[in-house]
Amino acid sequence: MTSLPRSAASRDLTRAVLLMVASTLMFGSMAATIRLASEQLHAFEIAFFRNFFGLVFALPLLLRHGPDLLRTSKLPLYLTRCVIGIVSMLAGFWAIVHLPLAQAISISYATPLFVTIGAVLVLGEVVRIRRWTAVVIGFVGVLVIVRPGAETFSLAALVALLAAAMSASVAISIKFLSRTEKPDAIVLFTTLLWVPMSLLPALFVWTWPAGIVWLWIVLAGFFGTAGHMLWTRALKLGDASLLTPISFLQVLVVSVYGWFLFDEAVDRWTMLGAAIIFGSNVYIAHREARLARHAVTDPDIGGDAQSPR
């Protein structure tokens, strides 16, 4: 009797892992196509085309679900989420263009650290000493990568950190939206709003793409939309504590791209800092998953303040 549920759970876990691996490959490939397109286009224009073609690839969601997918009472929250998301995207794309790929992506993994801080300030969540310690350790990893005062320090590293902070705000807004909105609705609404929002800054640096650059920006849109769809479906099937470490494969993916396509070597400081951030995020994801399980089994448990430490 118990073999069937266990078998189903095992299949869901396998699917979740495969979906997360595929998502990681998609996001890493998107970063590579952004860098390739940057040989001709400004980062802001690449962001617009990524959103435009991302919308093209997201439109089948509307055909699948019908026009009811666009009915919502949360339009103001969508607008706020998308404005913040555009700031994060523009900063992130600019960092990808101006930093070694592995360094830019490693810094982007500071997002869960900012999410923990935002959850306290915005959502009123209670965070105890263990998770605060993990956050502090994670920021030590960021400092190792950025290395303020070193000769290799650049403004682009701070822009990448800004992108991570803004991305955390987006993640918190998604927590609100996901309470009532379908995942596909969030993807479609976000892409619809991002197209006009990203067009305005792109117009100030506009240059028409030519030649193979069209391929890179089309692929950036495809990889970005596919990556988000795979990512959301993976998290529906498996625990974040298991899947978060898998997402860090993106650092390896972009390192390979950087080496083959752009002759970039990963320096030891980026590797060390990425490892520190990785360990911090794994603990945070594990802790949040554990608290969620406690909340399900014992509704009187209200976060870290009541949970085992």
Backbone as CSV, one residue per row, in Angstrom:
resi,resn,N_x,N_y,N_z,CA_x,CA_y,CA_z,C_x,C_y,C_z
1,MET,0.812,-1.209,0.000,0.000,0.000,0.000,0.846,1.260,0.000
2,THR,1.967,1.240,0.719,2.800,2.442,0.825,3.775,2.575,-0.317
3,SER,3.923,1.499,-1.140,4.925,1.550,-2.204,4.534,2.540,-3.288
4,LEU,3.208,2.672,-3.561,2.782,3.570,-4.622,3.067,5.033,-4.289
5,PRO,2.662,5.518,-3.087,2.996,6.896,-2.748,4.493,7.148,-2.730
6,ARG,5.251,6.179,-2.211,6.702,6.358,-2.180,7.258,6.413,-3.597
7,SER,6.706,5.552,-4.483,7.162,5.555,-5.869,6.839,6.895,-6.521
8,ALA,5.642,7.429,-6.268,5.256,8.719,-6.836,6.152,9.827,-6.296
9,ALA,6.446,9.761,-5.001,7.316,10.776,-4.407,8.716,10.707,-5.002
10,SER,9.176,9.491,-5.249,10.503,9.319,-5.847,10.539,9.890,-7.261
11,ARG,9.452,9.653,-8.016,9.395,10.198,-9.374,9.359,11.725,-9.352
12,ASP,8.590,12.293,-8.418,8.532,13.760,-8.304,9.895,14.338,-7.957
13,LEU,10.611,13.655,-7.065,11.933,14.133,-6.673,12.893,14.088,-7.857
14,THR,12.855,12.995,-8.616,13.714,12.881,-9.795,13.389,13.966,-10.812
15,ARG,12.093,14.204,-11.038,11.685,15.258,-11.967,12.148,16.625,-11.485
16,ALA,12.028,16.874,-10.184,12.433,18.169,-9.635,13.922,18.417,-9.854
17,VAL,14.731,17.398,-9.607,16.177,17.531,-9.798,16.503,17.790,-11.266
18,LEU,15.876,17.022,-12.161,16.136,17.203,-13.592,15.677,18.573,-14.075
19,LEU,14.530,19.035,-13.577,14.037,20.359,-13.953,14.970,21.462,-13.466
20,MET,15.506,21.302,-12.255,16.416,22.313,-11.736,17.726,22.322,-12.502
21,VAL,18.232,21.150,-12.856,19.451,21.081,-13.664,19.218,21.759,-15.015
22,ALA,18.064,21.459,-15.643,17.741,22.074,-16.931,17.611,23.588,-16.790
23,SER,16.978,24.036,-15.703,16.844,25.470,-15.452,18.207,26.132,-15.323
24,THR,19.109,25.470,-14.624,20.462,25.994,-14.447,21.177,26.146,-15.782
25,LEU,21.038,25.148,-16.639,21.645,25.215,-17.967,21.054,26.366,-18.782
26,MET,19.744,26.573,-18.662,19.084,27.647,-19.397,19.583,29.015,-18.946
27,PHE,19.625,29.238,-17.644,20.069,30.538,-17.129,21.544,30.796,-17.447
28,GLY,22.363,29.742,-17.356,23.769,29.900,-17.713,23.942,30.220,-19.181
29,SER,23.136,29.573,-20.017,23.202,29.839,-21.459,22.700,31.249,-21.770
30,MET,21.697,31.724,-21.027,21.222,33.089,-21.227,22.332,34.090,-20.941
31,ALA,23.083,33.872,-19.863,24.184,34.776,-19.543,25.210,34.814,-20.671
32,ALA,25.487,33.650,-21.260,26.460,33.592,-22.360,25.953,34.345,-23.583
33,THR,24.655,34.198,-23.910,24.116,34.898,-25.084,24.059,36.407,-24.848
34,ILE,23.839,36.820,-23.608,23.872,38.255,-23.278,25.252,38.815,-23.564
35,ARG,26.283,38.094,-23.132,27.653,38.558,-23.355,27.976,38.585,-24.850
36,LEU,27.536,37.573,-25.590,27.782,37.543,-27.026,27.093,38.718,-27.732
37,ALA,25.849,39.006,-27.345,25.118,40.119,-27.959,25.733,41.464,-27.593
38,SER,26.423,41.530,-26.440,26.987,42.801,-25.978,28.147,43.283,-26.847
39,GLU,28.646,42.429,-27.727,29.694,42.873,-28.650,29.172,43.941,-29.609
40,GLN,27.831,44.009,-29.751,27.234,45.003,-30.644,26.220,45.890,-29.939
41,LEU,25.517,45.353,-28.923,24.413,46.067,-28.293,24.717,46.433,-26.849
42,HIS,24.089,47.521,-26.380,24.170,47.920,-24.978,23.365,46.949,-24.125
43,ALA,23.749,46.791,-22.869,23.068,45.857,-21.974,21.582,46.170,-21.844
44,PHE,21.215,47.474,-21.848,19.807,47.846,-21.689,18.981,47.391,-22.890
45,GLU,19.570,47.478,-24.078,18.856,47.040,-25.267,18.722,45.519,-25.289
46,ILE,19.753,44.832,-24.828,19.678,43.368,-24.744,18.559,42.959,-23.792
47,ALA,18.414,43.705,-22.684,17.349,43.409,-21.728,15.976,43.541,-22.390
48,PHE,15.802,44.590,-23.204,14.519,44.744,-23.904,14.259,43.566,-24.821
49,PHE,15.227,43.191,-25.640,15.006,42.093,-26.576,14.818,40.768,-25.840
50,ARG,15.513,40.605,-24.720,15.296,39.391,-23.923,13.825,39.317,-23.479
51,ASN,13.263,40.459,-23.056,11.868,40.486,-22.624,10.906,40.327,-23.796
52,PHE,11.223,40.974,-24.906,10.346,40.896,-26.073,10.234,39.466,-26.587
53,PHE,11.374,38.843,-26.804,11.333,37.468,-27.304,10.905,36.496,-26.197
54,GLY,11.185,36.865,-24.944,10.671,36.054,-23.845,9.153,36.032,-23.836
55,LEU,8.535,37.191,-24.159,7.078,37.253,-24.251,6.570,36.374,-25.384
56,VAL,7.270,36.384,-26.509,6.874,35.535,-27.636,6.827,34.068,-27.213
57,PHE,7.846,33.651,-26.453,7.899,32.253,-26.030,6.940,31.960,-24.875
58,ALA,6.453,33.023,-24.188,5.519,32.824,-23.081,4.063,32.845,-23.528
59,LEU,3.791,33.367,-24.721,2.412,33.486,-25.194,1.659,32.152,-25.257
60,PRO,2.322,31.024,-25.538,1.578,29.755,-25.494,0.883,29.490,-24.160
61,LEU,1.360,30.118,-23.078,0.678,29.969,-21.788,-0.739,30.509,-21.876
62,LEU,-0.904,31.607,-22.635,-2.234,32.192,-22.799,-3.138,31.257,-23.594
63,LEU,-2.579,30.609,-24.599,-3.357,29.650,-25.382,-3.742,28.439,-24.543
64,ARG,-2.862,28.074,-23.640,-3.114,26.897,-22.810,-4.192,27.153,-21.762
65,HIS,-4.120,28.328,-21.112,-5.030,28.614,-20.003,-6.232,29.460,-20.400
66,GLY,-6.128,30.176,-21.529,-7.214,31.046,-21.929,-7.076,32.436,-21.322
67,PRO,-7.951,33.362,-21.724,-7.854,34.755,-21.256,-8.046,34.916,-19.761
68,ASP,-8.660,33.922,-19.101,-8.844,34.021,-17.647,-7.513,34.128,-16.913
69,LEU,-6.438,33.698,-17.561,-5.123,33.763,-16.924,-4.725,35.202,-16.621
70,LEU,-5.252,36.157,-17.388,-4.889,37.564,-17.221,-5.859,38.328,-16.328
71,ARG,-6.811,37.627,-15.728,-7.726,38.279,-14.797,-7.121,38.268,-13.401
72,THR,-6.966,39.457,-12.830,-6.327,39.563,-11.517,-6.794,40.818,-10.804
73,SER,-6.763,40.763,-9.505,-7.034,41.942,-8.677,-5.750,42.491,-8.079
74,LYS,-4.628,41.933,-8.530,-3.331,42.291,-7.940,-2.461,43.113,-8.900
75,LEU,-3.082,43.841,-9.824,-2.303,44.586,-10.804,-1.326,45.581,-10.164
76,PRO,-1.713,46.336,-9.114,-0.736,47.243,-8.480,0.498,46.508,-7.959
77,LEU,0.295,45.312,-7.392,1.432,44.546,-6.887,2.289,44.034,-8.042
78,TYR,1.645,43.632,-9.144,2.395,43.236,-10.332,3.254,44.396,-10.837
79,LEU,2.673,45.595,-10.884,3.411,46.763,-11.376,4.617,47.052,-10.491
80,THR,4.420,47.017,-9.170,5.525,47.254,-8.238,6.603,46.207,-8.412
81,ARG,6.181,44.930,-8.490,7.128,43.825,-8.658,7.936,43.982,-9.946
82,CYS,7.267,44.447,-11.017,7.943,44.547,-12.304,8.879,45.749,-12.376
83,VAL,8.523,46.849,-11.732,9.430,48.003,-11.690,10.728,47.625,-10.976
84,ILE,10.590,46.971,-9.827,11.780,46.522,-9.094,12.551,45.497,-9.916
85,GLY,11.798,44.610,-10.578,12.438,43.575,-11.387,13.224,44.142,-12.548
86,ILE,12.721,45.234,-13.149,13.448,45.846,-14.255,14.759,46.452,-13.772
87,VAL,14.729,47.091,-12.610,15.976,47.632,-12.049,16.975,46.505,-11.835
88,SER,16.494,45.396,-11.275,17.361,44.244,-11.043,17.901,43.683,-12.353
89,MET,17.034,43.575,-13.361,17.457,43.016,-14.645,18.492,43.901,-15.325
90,LEU,18.235,45.217,-15.379,19.176,46.121,-16.034,20.536,46.096,-15.340
91,ALA,20.504,46.096,-14.004,21.763,46.033,-13.258,22.465,44.701,-13.482
92,GLY,21.689,43.618,-13.470,22.281,42.298,-13.667,22.873,42.123,-15.051
93,PHE,22.163,42.587,-16.078,22.687,42.484,-17.438,23.942,43.338,-17.597
94,TRP,23.922,44.528,-17.003,25.096,45.410,-17.085,26.304,44.743,-16.433
95,ALA,26.069,44.067,-15.309,27.164,43.374,-14.624,27.688,42.207,-15.454
96,ILE,26.796,41.456,-16.091,27.219,40.339,-16.926,28.103,40.814,-18.073
97,VAL,27.766,41.986,-18.612,28.538,42.531,-19.731,29.908,43.016,-19.279
98,HIS,30.011,43.548,-18.047,31.235,44.229,-17.618,32.090,43.440,-16.612
99,LEU,31.613,42.288,-16.188,32.379,41.448,-15.268,32.645,40.086,-15.910
100,PRO,33.677,39.366,-15.446,33.792,37.960,-15.851,32.501,37.226,-15.492
101,LEU,32.050,36.339,-16.362,30.753,35.692,-16.166,30.643,35.011,-14.802
102,ALA,31.667,34.262,-14.415,31.607,33.526,-13.153,31.477,34.470,-11.969
103,GLN,32.164,35.617,-12.018,32.086,36.577,-10.921,30.699,37.200,-10.845
104,ALA,30.136,37.597,-11.988,28.809,38.207,-12.007,27.750,37.253,-11.465
105,ILE,27.800,35.999,-11.891,26.802,35.023,-11.458,26.999,34.663,-9.988
106,SER,28.241,34.577,-9.535,28.504,34.259,-8.127,27.913,35.326,-7.214
107,ILE,28.090,36.603,-7.583,27.540,37.687,-6.761,26.019,37.636,-6.757
108,SER,25.424,37.213,-7.870,23.962,37.163,-7.946,23.376,36.203,-6.911
109,TYR,24.156,35.248,-6.439,23.667,34.306,-5.445,23.638,34.899,-4.036
110,ALA,23.913,36.190,-3.940,23.682,36.890,-2.670,22.202,37.179,-2.469
111,THR,21.381,36.960,-3.484,19.949,37.262,-3.395,19.273,36.620,-2.180
112,PRO,19.465,35.309,-1.895,18.797,34.723,-0.728,19.197,35.394,0.593
113,LEU,20.399,35.966,0.646,20.810,36.672,1.862,19.946,37.913,2.056
114,PHE,19.730,38.657,0.968,18.875,39.834,1.041,17.417,39.438,1.283
115,VAL,17.002,38.286,0.756,15.633,37.822,0.983,15.386,37.600,2.471
116,THR,16.355,37.016,3.167,16.208,36.784,4.604,16.026,38.102,5.348
117,ILE,16.829,39.109,4.983,16.703,40.427,5.620,15.344,41.038,5.294
118,GLY,14.936,40.950,4.014,13.653,41.506,3.609,12.478,40.807,4.259
119,ALA,12.603,39.506,4.478,11.517,38.759,5.112,11.268,39.260,6.532
120,VAL,12.319,39.687,7.188,12.181,40.243,8.537,11.541,41.632,8.481
121,LEU,12.039,42.487,7.572,11.586,43.870,7.509,10.198,44.020,6.895
122,VAL,9.892,43.189,5.890,8.646,43.350,5.135,7.576,42.347,5.563
123,LEU,7.966,41.082,5.694,6.989,40.040,5.997,6.819,39.797,7.489
124,GLY,7.700,40.393,8.289,7.594,40.218,9.730,8.014,38.846,10.213
125,GLU,8.785,38.124,9.414,9.242,36.801,9.836,10.265,36.916,10.964
126,VAL,10.285,35.899,11.798,11.235,35.858,12.912,12.438,35.023,12.502
127,VAL,13.610,35.612,12.559,14.850,34.913,12.186,15.759,34.894,13.404
128,ARG,16.211,33.728,13.758,17.040,33.569,14.956,18.516,33.523,14.586
129,ILE,19.322,33.233,15.593,20.764,33.426,15.492,21.406,32.582,14.403
130,ARG,20.906,31.367,14.183,21.562,30.492,13.205,21.444,31.049,11.790
131,ARG,20.249,31.499,11.424,20.095,32.034,10.066,20.793,33.388,9.921
132,TRP,20.768,34.222,10.981,21.516,35.479,10.911,23.001,35.213,10.727
133,THR,23.523,34.187,11.401,24.932,33.833,11.243,25.220,33.406,9.808
134,ALA,24.293,32.623,9.226,24.464,32.199,7.830,24.459,33.394,6.893
135,VAL,23.601,34.389,7.167,23.552,35.594,6.336,24.876,36.350,6.412
136,VAL,25.388,36.523,7.625,26.669,37.233,7.804,27.790,36.507,7.074
137,ILE,27.834,35.189,7.204,28.864,34.400,6.518,28.718,34.559,5.003
138,GLY,27.486,34.575,4.531,27.266,34.760,3.102,27.805,36.085,2.606
139,PHE,27.608,37.140,3.372,28.121,38.446,2.968,29.648,38.505,3.047
140,VAL,30.232,37.705,3.919,31.692,37.580,3.916,32.142,37.020,2.574
141,GLY,31.398,36.026,2.068,31.706,35.475,0.750,31.602,36.519,-0.348
142,VAL,30.584,37.392,-0.252,30.449,38.479,-1.225,31.663,39.397,-1.175
143,LEU,32.109,39.746,0.033,33.275,40.622,0.181,34.531,39.965,-0.391
144,VAL,34.634,38.650,-0.251,35.788,37.932,-0.811,35.817,38.081,-2.327
145,ILE,34.636,38.011,-2.950,34.567,38.150,-4.407,34.804,39.590,-4.835
146,VAL,34.119,40.530,-4.171,34.192,41.939,-4.569,35.533,42.556,-4.205
147,ARG,36.049,42.213,-3.011,37.341,42.693,-2.508,37.497,44.214,-2.610
148,PRO,36.717,44.965,-1.818,36.853,46.429,-1.828,38.284,46.846,-1.482
149,GLY,38.814,47.773,-2.217,40.169,48.258,-1.971,41.232,47.548,-2.776
150,ALA,40.890,46.385,-3.340,41.865,45.652,-4.150,41.940,46.266,-5.548
151,GLU,43.018,45.970,-6.246,43.193,46.516,-7.595,42.130,46.007,-8.551
152,THR,41.600,44.817,-8.274,40.605,44.224,-9.168,39.187,44.715,-8.884
153,PHE,39.021,45.516,-7.834,37.685,46.006,-7.494,37.155,46.909,-8.601
154,SER,35.846,46.775,-8.909,35.248,47.593,-9.956,33.830,47.973,-9.579
155,LEU,33.346,49.050,-10.184,31.966,49.482,-9.976,30.980,48.398,-10.403
156,ALA,31.341,47.633,-11.414,30.452,46.591,-11.911,30.092,45.574,-10.827
157,ALA,31.019,45.324,-9.902,30.736,44.385,-8.816,29.643,44.933,-7.906
158,LEU,29.662,46.238,-7.652,28.612,46.849,-6.837,27.278,46.843,-7.575
159,VAL,27.319,47.023,-8.891,26.096,46.956,-9.692,25.510,45.540,-9.614
160,ALA,26.367,44.527,-9.658,25.901,43.147,-9.526,25.258,42.916,-8.164
161,LEU,25.834,43.540,-7.130,25.275,43.414,-5.778,23.925,44.125,-5.698
162,LEU,23.803,45.275,-6.369,22.518,45.968,-6.436,21.473,45.081,-7.103
163,ALA,21.860,44.402,-8.174,20.938,43.500,-8.864,20.456,42.402,-7.927
164,ALA,21.364,41.871,-7.104,20.986,40.817,-6.163,20.001,41.340,-5.123
165,ALA,20.235,42.561,-4.632,19.337,43.147,-3.637,17.950,43.393,-4.224
166,MET,17.895,43.917,-5.440,16.609,44.152,-6.087,15.899,42.834,-6.399
167,SER,16.670,41.820,-6.758,16.090,40.510,-7.031,15.452,39.926,-5.775
168,ALA,16.037,40.226,-4.624,15.449,39.775,-3.358,14.090,40.423,-3.141
169,SER,13.970,41.709,-3.479,12.683,42.396,-3.361,11.647,41.752,-4.272
170,VAL,12.088,41.354,-5.458,11.190,40.666,-6.380,10.729,39.337,-5.776
171,ALA,11.653,38.607,-5.170,11.310,37.310,-4.574,10.275,37.474,-3.466
172,ILE,10.414,38.536,-2.678,9.457,38.775,-1.605,8.086,39.116,-2.177
173,SER,8.049,39.909,-3.258,6.769,40.241,-3.879,6.110,38.996,-4.457
174,ILE,6.925,38.062,-4.964,6.365,36.825,-5.504,5.738,35.991,-4.391
175,LYS,6.285,36.091,-3.179,5.678,35.378,-2.056,4.243,35.853,-1.836
176,PHE,4.035,37.165,-1.981,2.682,37.699,-1.860,1.806,37.229,-3.020
177,LEU,2.319,37.348,-4.244,1.533,37.005,-5.422,1.166,35.522,-5.464
178,SER,2.108,34.667,-5.057,1.883,33.229,-5.173,0.788,32.718,-4.243
179,ARG,0.372,33.564,-3.296,-0.709,33.148,-2.420,-2.035,33.049,-3.164
180,THR,-2.197,33.841,-4.219,-3.468,33.852,-4.949,-3.299,33.648,-6.452
181,GLU,-2.094,33.874,-6.989,-1.883,33.850,-8.433,-1.231,32.540,-8.875
182,LYS,-1.595,32.103,-10.087,-0.983,30.904,-10.662,0.448,31.223,-11.113
183,PRO,1.358,30.241,-11.022,2.740,30.480,-11.478,2.818,30.951,-12.926
184,ASP,2.010,30.352,-13.807,2.034,30.762,-15.213,1.513,32.181,-15.387
185,ALA,0.564,32.589,-14.544,0.053,33.962,-14.610,1.149,34.945,-14.213
186,ILE,1.929,34.596,-13.204,3.022,35.471,-12.771,4.048,35.618,-13.886
187,VAL,4.385,34.505,-14.545,5.358,34.541,-15.650,4.845,35.422,-16.787
188,LEU,3.586,35.223,-17.181,3.039,35.953,-18.322,2.845,37.432,-18.014
189,PHE,2.265,37.750,-16.856,2.058,39.144,-16.483,3.394,39.884,-16.389
190,THR,4.373,39.229,-15.777,5.682,39.848,-15.617,6.300,40.173,-16.964
191,THR,6.246,39.220,-17.877,6.847,39.432,-19.192,6.114,40.523,-19.967
192,LEU,4.773,40.528,-19.878,3.984,41.556,-20.550,4.359,42.963,-20.085
193,LEU,4.546,43.120,-18.798,4.857,44.441,-18.247,6.312,44.821,-18.474
194,TRP,7.187,43.812,-18.490,8.609,44.106,-18.667,8.939,44.633,-20.058
195,VAL,8.175,44.234,-21.063,8.485,44.671,-22.429,8.431,46.196,-22.553
196,PRO,7.317,46.861,-22.214,7.318,48.328,-22.312,8.233,49.003,-21.298
197,MET,8.370,48.413,-20.112,9.229,49.018,-19.092,10.695,49.024,-19.516
198,SER,11.121,47.968,-20.184,12.522,47.881,-20.597,12.783,48.623,-21.897
199,LEU,11.711,48.947,-22.649,11.895,49.660,-23.909,12.404,51.080,-23.671
200,LEU,11.899,51.754,-22.642,12.268,53.155,-22.407,13.773,53.350,-22.236
201,PRO,14.445,52.647,-21.314,15.903,52.833,-21.214,16.642,52.362,-22.461
202,ALA,16.088,51.367,-23.167,16.752,50.867,-24.379,16.777,51.924,-25.479
203,LEU,15.742,52.764,-25.537,15.670,53.775,-26.597,16.824,54.769,-26.526
204,PHE,17.351,55.009,-25.326,18.441,55.974,-25.165,19.779,55.445,-25.695
205,VAL,19.873,54.136,-25.894,21.134,53.547,-26.361,20.896,52.670,-27.597
206,TRP,19.821,52.966,-28.333,19.342,52.058,-29.370,20.306,51.950,-30.542
207,THR,20.564,50.718,-30.935,21.268,50.378,-32.167,20.603,49.126,-32.714
208,TRP,20.225,49.149,-34.000,19.557,47.968,-34.549,20.524,46.786,-34.617
209,PRO,20.116,45.627,-34.120,20.975,44.438,-34.224,21.225,44.073,-35.681
210,ALA,22.323,43.418,-35.902,22.661,42.990,-37.256,23.296,41.602,-37.208
211,GLY,23.079,40.847,-38.265,23.750,39.553,-38.399,23.383,38.569,-37.308
212,ILE,24.404,37.883,-36.809,24.191,36.793,-35.858,23.704,37.290,-34.496
213,VAL,23.813,38.607,-34.244,23.336,39.143,-32.968,21.843,38.881,-32.790
214,TRP,21.087,38.851,-33.914,19.673,38.511,-33.819,19.483,37.131,-33.187
215,LEU,20.352,36.209,-33.544,20.256,34.872,-32.960,20.503,34.915,-31.461
216,TRP,21.512,35.691,-31.038,21.837,35.752,-29.604,20.680,36.325,-28.789
217,ILE,20.025,37.395,-29.282,18.958,38.004,-28.486,17.687,37.151,-28.490
218,VAL,17.444,36.437,-29.598,16.317,35.504,-29.608,16.565,34.378,-28.608
219,LEU,17.783,33.857,-28.610,18.120,32.786,-27.665,18.080,33.275,-26.221
220,ALA,18.483,34.528,-25.982,18.416,35.076,-24.623,16.976,35.068,-24.129
221,GLY,16.032,35.456,-25.003,14.620,35.418,-24.633,14.128,34.009,-24.371
222,PHE,14.527,33.087,-25.230,14.106,31.696,-25.054,14.687,31.098,-23.774
223,PHE,16.005,31.256,-23.577,16.646,30.672,-22.400,16.083,31.269,-21.109
224,GLY,15.836,32.585,-21.107,15.322,33.224,-19.897,13.935,32.730,-19.531
225,THR,13.026,32.697,-20.509,11.664,32.242,-20.230,11.631,30.759,-19.876
226,ALA,12.359,29.952,-20.627,12.396,28.511,-20.343,12.996,28.247,-18.965
227,GLY,14.052,28.998,-18.614,14.670,28.819,-17.305,13.710,29.109,-16.168
228,HIS,12.922,30.190,-16.289,11.973,30.532,-15.235,10.859,29.493,-15.120
229,MET,10.378,29.012,-16.251,9.325,27.991,-16.216,9.823,26.706,-15.567
230,LEU,11.017,26.272,-15.940,11.583,25.058,-15.363,11.843,25.226,-13.869
231,TRP,12.321,26.402,-13.498,12.649,26.691,-12.095,11.403,26.638,-11.220
232,THR,10.315,27.305,-11.649,9.098,27.324,-10.838,8.495,25.933,-10.707
233,ARG,8.578,25.144,-11.772,8.026,23.792,-11.699,8.885,22.875,-10.833
234,ALA,10.181,23.079,-10.831,11.054,22.288,-9.971,10.741,22.543,-8.499
235,LEU,10.540,23.815,-8.147,10.279,24.153,-6.747,8.907,23.675,-6.284
236,LYS,7.979,23.445,-7.226,6.683,22.884,-6.850,6.794,21.408,-6.501
237,LEU,7.808,20.729,-7.049,7.933,19.281,-6.864,8.923,18.890,-5.770
238,GLY,9.866,19.770,-5.431,10.904,19.394,-4.468,11.211,20.496,-3.485
239,ASP,11.853,20.132,-2.380,12.232,21.095,-1.345,13.331,22.026,-1.834
240,ALA,13.232,23.287,-1.417,14.261,24.253,-1.761,15.616,23.847,-1.177
241,SER,15.593,23.173,-0.012,16.849,22.770,0.623,17.628,21.790,-0.247
242,LEU,16.911,20.995,-1.039,17.570,20.054,-1.945,17.960,20.730,-3.250
243,LEU,17.091,21.595,-3.770,17.270,22.135,-5.105,18.211,23.337,-5.165
244,THR,18.318,24.090,-4.085,19.196,25.265,-4.080,20.645,24.911,-4.422
245,PRO,21.222,23.867,-3.808,22.601,23.517,-4.190,22.746,23.203,-5.676
246,ILE,21.704,22.589,-6.273,21.781,22.251,-7.693,21.859,23.517,-8.532
247,SER,21.139,24.563,-8.121,21.129,25.803,-8.904,22.514,26.432,-8.987
248,PHE,23.384,26.107,-8.036,24.736,26.666,-8.058,25.589,26.088,-9.182
249,LEU,25.073,25.061,-9.847,25.771,24.561,-11.030,25.899,25.647,-12.094
250,GLN,25.056,26.673,-11.980,25.127,27.754,-12.957,26.497,28.422,-12.951
251,VAL,27.128,28.514,-11.785,28.473,29.090,-11.711,29.438,28.259,-12.551
252,LEU,29.320,26.930,-12.462,30.173,26.050,-13.267,29.855,26.204,-14.751
253,VAL,28.560,26.284,-15.071,28.146,26.413,-16.479,28.728,27.679,-17.096
254,VAL,28.578,28.812,-16.412,29.076,30.068,-16.984,30.602,30.119,-16.965
255,SER,31.222,29.413,-16.041,32.681,29.337,-16.049,33.182,28.635,-17.306
256,VAL,32.476,27.572,-17.685,32.839,26.852,-18.913,32.614,27.746,-20.128
257,TYR,31.470,28.417,-20.172,31.198,29.352,-21.274,32.267,30.440,-21.329
258,GLY,32.589,30.997,-20.155,33.578,32.069,-20.109,34.937,31.624,-20.604
259,TRP,35.291,30.394,-20.280,36.601,29.864,-20.685,36.650,29.622,-22.193
260,PHE,35.581,28.976,-22.735,35.598,28.614,-24.156,35.317,29.796,-25.075
261,LEU,34.393,30.650,-24.670,33.941,31.715,-25.569,34.675,33.036,-25.387
262,PHE,35.115,33.312,-24.153,35.658,34.646,-23.873,37.046,34.623,-23.243
263,ASP,37.641,33.436,-23.178,38.997,33.296,-22.647,39.110,33.854,-21.235
264,GLU,38.117,33.560,-20.400,38.094,34.026,-19.011,38.497,32.887,-18.080
265,ALA,39.405,33.177,-17.192,39.781,32.212,-16.165,39.117,32.605,-14.852
266,VAL,38.703,31.618,-14.058,38.075,31.892,-12.764,39.175,32.035,-11.714
267,ASP,39.269,33.217,-11.082,40.325,33.420,-10.090,39.943,32.764,-8.768
268,ARG,40.937,32.551,-7.921,40.719,31.808,-6.675,39.797,32.548,-5.716
269,TRP,39.772,33.894,-5.787,38.913,34.659,-4.888,37.446,34.454,-5.246
270,THR,37.152,34.403,-6.527,35.773,34.138,-6.957,35.349,32.742,-6.537
271,MET,36.249,31.767,-6.688,35.933,30.392,-6.292,35.695,30.301,-4.790
272,LEU,36.557,30.960,-4.003,36.411,30.914,-2.548,35.141,31.620,-2.107
273,GLY,34.900,32.812,-2.646,33.703,33.551,-2.269,32.433,32.816,-2.664
274,ALA,32.420,32.226,-3.866,31.257,31.468,-4.319,31.001,30.270,-3.401
275,ALA,32.067,29.616,-2.950,31.919,28.466,-2.054,31.316,28.901,-0.720
276,ILE,31.739,30.057,-0.208,31.202,30.560,1.062,29.719,30.909,0.917
277,ILE,29.367,31.612,-0.173,27.969,31.957,-0.414,27.138,30.693,-0.594
278,PHE,27.695,29.726,-1.301,27.014,28.451,-1.512,26.655,27.801,-0.178
279,GLY,27.637,27.689,0.716,27.394,27.068,2.011,26.345,27.818,2.815
280,SER,26.396,29.145,2.764,25.419,29.962,3.478,24.018,29.733,2.942
281,ASN,23.872,29.742,1.623,22.551,29.563,1.018,21.988,28.167,1.252
282,VAL,22.857,27.165,1.232,22.404,25.798,1.500,21.817,25.711,2.904
283,TYR,22.491,26.337,3.859,21.975,26.292,5.235,20.650,27.044,5.345
284,ILE,20.559,28.232,4.717,19.321,29.008,4.777,18.167,28.228,4.157
285,ALA,18.404,27.616,2.990,17.360,26.834,2.324,16.949,25.641,3.176
286,HIS,17.943,24.964,3.778,17.657,23.828,4.648,16.840,24.263,5.852
287,ARG,17.194,25.400,6.415,16.496,25.902,7.601,15.055,26.265,7.276
288,GLU,14.839,26.938,6.156,13.489,27.335,5.783,12.620,26.111,5.490
289,ALA,13.196,25.099,4.836,12.444,23.881,4.561,12.080,23.163,5.859
290,ARG,12.993,23.169,6.809,12.739,22.514,8.090,11.621,23.230,8.850
291,LEU,11.656,24.564,8.827,10.615,25.333,9.495,9.260,25.116,8.842
292,ALA,9.266,25.015,7.495,8.010,24.772,6.788,7.420,23.422,7.175
293,ARG,8.282,22.401,7.312,7.789,21.076,7.712,7.231,21.117,9.128
294,HIS,7.896,21.852,10.028,7.396,21.991,11.401,6.046,22.693,11.413
295,ALA,5.908,23.710,10.551,4.651,24.460,10.513,3.503,23.581,10.035
296,VAL,3.803,22.630,9.117,2.767,21.731,8.612,2.371,20.707,9.670
297,THR,3.357,20.128,10.348,3.070,19.085,11.330,2.559,19.646,12.639
298,ASP,2.923,20.922,12.945,2.480,21.542,14.189,2.128,22.992,13.909
299,PRO,0.854,23.315,13.660,0.467,24.665,13.292,0.775,25.698,14.363
300,ASP,0.990,25.262,15.608,1.287,26.223,16.668,2.713,26.724,16.616
301,ILE,3.559,26.083,15.757,4.941,26.509,15.651,4.981,27.729,14.756
302,GLY,5.547,28.793,15.234,5.496,30.045,14.498,6.850,30.559,14.079
303,GLY,7.646,29.756,13.412,8.920,30.252,12.912,10.054,29.900,13.829
304,ASP,11.194,30.556,13.630,12.400,30.229,14.376,12.230,30.412,15.872
305,ALA,11.381,31.318,16.278,11.253,31.606,17.703,10.755,30.384,18.456
306,GLN,10.021,29.479,17.778,9.468,28.318,18.433,10.138,27.016,18.041
307,SER,10.978,27.082,17.020,11.507,25.839,16.466,12.773,25.403,17.177
308,PRO,13.139,24.127,17.021,14.381,23.647,17.604,15.567,24.381,17.021
309,ARG,16.533,24.688,17.801,17.728,25.396,17.326,18.938,24.505,17.444
